[in-house]
């Protein structure tokens, strides 16, 4: 199943299920990242249905998502159907880029980071928040079992078992963030952990002035 097919089929309930899975903590996790963004022109990369819209205010937000079905449900005024690997904007056009719960679904993280670096103004800030696995091996085992059971149960309940099986598989797709962002064209300013066992991470990248 492709990324596009997954999000097309569950577009109308994806954000609601994320909130249930996190017991409402997804709002707090996004807030910790958004508070690091400058006030100005900002891309919400992988904006989906607009879960971060209210928190990103008063910034001037441009919503970007490769899923036309997801973006159609987003009330943002300025929105573009596009992948992170090919952003349809001029160089040095934005003060910040925010991306929440998206990077593990990208086709190419190096290309996306290169595009973020290109569209950010010098001194601009990119903040990425996403899910992964805990750092310690024993906690990874516990989390892998727990997330499998939870996502499988939700998938069965909402009639989207295959889609949520895919989402579970993405949690093991990427290395730990210190490795993942080691070769970023924008230096890593800080990495922080959130959630049970630290399975949620945030990364702040800064484009040199």
Secondary structure as UniProt FT lines:
FT   HELIX           3..9
FT   TURN            10..13
FT   HELIX           14..21
FT   TURN            22..24
FT   HELIX           25..34
FT   TURN            35..36
FT   STRAND          41..45
FT   TURN            48..52
FT   HELIX           53..56
FT   TURN            57..58
FT   STRAND          60..65
FT   HELIX           68..72
FT   STRAND          79..81
FT   TURN            84..85
FT   TURN            91..92
FT   STRAND          94..100
FT   HELIX           103..105
FT   HELIX           109..119
FT   STRAND          120..131
FT   HELIX           137..158
FT   HELIX           161..170
FT   TURN            171..172
FT   HELIX           177..180
FT   TURN            181..183
FT   STRAND          187..194
FT   HELIX           196..198
FT   STRAND          200..206
//
